[in-house]
């Protein structure tokens, strides 16, 4: 019997590349939830549908790289 925790999950490095200025409240909240506060800051998050949706919301402000 296998479960989702048996295999190593991929992680994503999310880097803020553009300014938050002019963003709506939802985008500001999403950046904050991702742990991003300023341009050039990066965070590492698990590659899950929840985080993929958050990244999609602010895709024009961030760069995403897959980390092993």
VEXLO-775441 format. One record per residue (C-alpha): residue number from 1; residue in one letter; chain; x, y, z. Coordinates in Angstrom, 1 decimal. Layout:
# VEXLO-775441
+-----+-----+-------+--------+--------+--------+
|   n | res | chain |      x |      y |      z |
+-----+-----+-------+--------+--------+--------+
| NUM |   A |     A |      X |      Y |      Z |
...
+-----+-----+-------+--------+--------+--------+
//
This chain:
# VEXLO-775441
+-----+-----+-------+--------+--------+--------+
|   n | res | chain |      x |      y |      z |
+-----+-----+-------+--------+--------+--------+
|   1 |   X |     A |    0.0 |    0.0 |    0.0 |
|   2 |   X |     A |    1.5 |    3.3 |   -1.0 |
|   3 |   X |     A |    0.5 |    6.8 |   -0.1 |
|   4 |   X |     A |    1.3 |   10.3 |   -1.4 |
|   5 |   X |     A |    4.0 |   10.7 |    1.3 |
|   6 |   X |     A |    6.0 |    7.8 |    0.0 |
|   7 |   X |     A |    7.5 |    9.6 |   -3.0 |
|   8 |   X |     A |    9.5 |   12.8 |   -2.7 |
|   9 |   X |     A |    7.6 |   15.8 |   -3.7 |
|  10 |   X |     A |    9.0 |   18.5 |   -5.9 |
|  11 |   X |     A |    9.4 |   22.0 |   -4.6 |
|  12 |   X |     A |    9.2 |   25.4 |   -6.3 |
|  13 |   X |     A |   11.3 |   28.4 |   -5.8 |
|  14 |   X |     A |    9.2 |   31.5 |   -6.2 |
|  15 |   X |     A |   10.9 |   34.8 |   -6.7 |
|  16 |   X |     A |    9.2 |   38.2 |   -6.8 |
|  17 |   X |     A |   10.4 |   40.0 |  -10.0 |
|  18 |   X |     A |    8.1 |   43.0 |  -10.2 |
|  19 |   X |     A |    6.7 |   45.6 |   -7.9 |
|  20 |   X |     A |    3.4 |   45.1 |   -6.0 |
|  21 |   X |     A |    2.4 |   48.7 |   -6.8 |
|  22 |   X |     A |   -0.9 |   48.8 |   -8.7 |
|  23 |   X |     A |   -1.9 |   45.3 |   -7.7 |
|  24 |   X |     A |   -5.3 |   44.6 |   -6.3 |
|  25 |   X |     A |   -6.0 |   43.4 |   -2.7 |
|  26 |   X |     A |   -6.2 |   39.7 |   -3.7 |
|  27 |   X |     A |   -2.8 |   39.8 |   -5.4 |
|  28 |   X |     A |   -1.3 |   41.6 |   -2.4 |
|  29 |   X |     A |   -2.7 |   39.0 |   -0.1 |
|  30 |   X |     A |   -1.4 |   36.2 |   -2.3 |
|  31 |   X |     A |    2.1 |   37.6 |   -2.4 |
|  32 |   X |     A |    2.0 |   37.9 |    1.4 |
|  33 |   X |     A |    0.8 |   34.3 |    1.7 |
|  34 |   X |     A |    3.6 |   33.1 |   -0.4 |
|  35 |   X |     A |    6.0 |   34.9 |    1.9 |
|  36 |   X |     A |    7.1 |   37.6 |   -0.6 |
|  37 |   X |     A |    7.6 |   41.2 |    0.6 |
|  38 |   X |     A |   10.0 |   42.8 |   -1.8 |
|  39 |   X |     A |   11.5 |   42.5 |   -5.3 |
|  40 |   X |     A |   14.2 |   39.8 |   -5.5 |
|  41 |   X |     A |   13.1 |   37.9 |   -2.4 |
|  42 |   X |     A |   12.6 |   34.1 |   -2.9 |
|  43 |   X |     A |   10.8 |   31.4 |   -1.0 |
|  44 |   X |     A |   10.7 |   27.6 |   -1.5 |
|  45 |   X |     A |    7.2 |   26.1 |   -1.4 |
|  46 |   X |     A |    5.9 |   22.5 |   -2.1 |
|  47 |   X |     A |    4.6 |   21.9 |   -5.6 |
|  48 |   X |     A |    0.9 |   21.4 |   -4.7 |
|  49 |   X |     A |   -2.3 |   22.5 |   -6.5 |
|  50 |   X |     A |   -2.9 |   25.1 |   -3.7 |
|  51 |   X |     A |    0.5 |   26.8 |   -4.3 |
|  52 |   X |     A |    0.1 |   26.5 |   -8.1 |
|  53 |   X |     A |   -3.2 |   28.4 |   -7.9 |
|  54 |   X |     A |   -1.6 |   31.1 |   -5.8 |
|  55 |   X |     A |    1.3 |   31.4 |   -8.2 |
|  56 |   X |     A |   -1.2 |   31.6 |  -11.1 |
|  57 |   X |     A |   -2.9 |   34.6 |   -9.4 |
|  58 |   X |     A |    0.4 |   36.6 |   -9.4 |
|  59 |   X |     A |    2.1 |   35.0 |  -12.4 |
|  60 |   X |     A |    2.9 |   38.4 |  -13.9 |
|  61 |   X |     A |    4.9 |   39.4 |  -10.7 |
|  62 |   X |     A |    6.9 |   36.3 |   -9.9 |
|  63 |   X |     A |    9.3 |   33.8 |  -11.5 |
|  64 |   X |     A |    9.0 |   30.1 |  -10.7 |
|  65 |   X |     A |   11.8 |   27.5 |  -10.8 |
|  66 |   X |     A |   11.5 |   23.8 |  -10.0 |
|  67 |   X |     A |   13.9 |   22.7 |   -7.3 |
|  68 |   X |     A |   14.8 |   19.1 |   -6.7 |
+-----+-----+-------+--------+--------+--------+
//
